[in-house]
């Protein structure tokens, strides 16, 4: 793995699904462990050999934080040792994914800011152990993490309000920026952002305002990360988020070197405000993006 290779100008992102949020199922909280569901860890070498045989050489890869830090401050690096060694064997350069929708069991949720310091310690420990990786997605999809955990009430904290969403988004953004700051101080690493990209389309001119407001709420994640003043429709973020958290975000915001603002776009990413006679076609959805 090269320590000097810049991130390619264009890449189709490939990677292994490793999310592990908590959800409510049949009246009990369960961990949705995608690595366990796929069986990837039992077939890791064969899987990566197959990926490399397709000509892929950039591989976004994450091992669950909760398995690497089973107790506060106690790290078990076996999964990461195996993962990075397998990438090296098969000529895959990893984009290191450190937090993918789930937290270790010793944290109450993304709304409790104590996990941020713990995440920073984890990032620092990772950087001290592994000198080669240069590409990082510290926190995967901050918007989606906060939306599912704070607005829609389906993951982790299972909160369901606009203000809970804003508080969670601020915490996740701060954790991501703290990690990027540590990476940049340690090496000429890249932040390979990965964020859900919502396209809000108005069915009629009367629905333009609703589409704009929804779009601005989605883009708050980038406003916070990049140090852009949020529009008035989301200015209540300043009323509900701890001023100290906002001040720290402001101090860290706006990294502009070695940054890729990655968009995760799906057919369902295009949301129509108002009523249309026929669902949008794939071509129309791509055009909206």
Secondary structure, 3 states (H helix, E strand, C coil): CCCCCCCCCCCCCEECCCCCCEEEECCEEEECCHHHHHCHHHCHHHHHHHHHHCCCCEEEECCCHHHHCCECCECCCHHHHHHHHHHHHCCCEEEEEEECCCCCCCCCCCCCCHHHHHHHHHHHHHHHHCCCCCEEEEECCHHHHHHHHHHCCCCCCCCCCHHHHHHHHHHHHHHHHHHHHHHHHHCCCEEEEEEECCEEEECCHHHHHHHHHHHHHHCHHHHHHHCCCCCHHHCCHHHHCCHHHHHHHHHHCCCCCCEEEEEECCHHHEEEECCCCCCCCHHHHHHHC
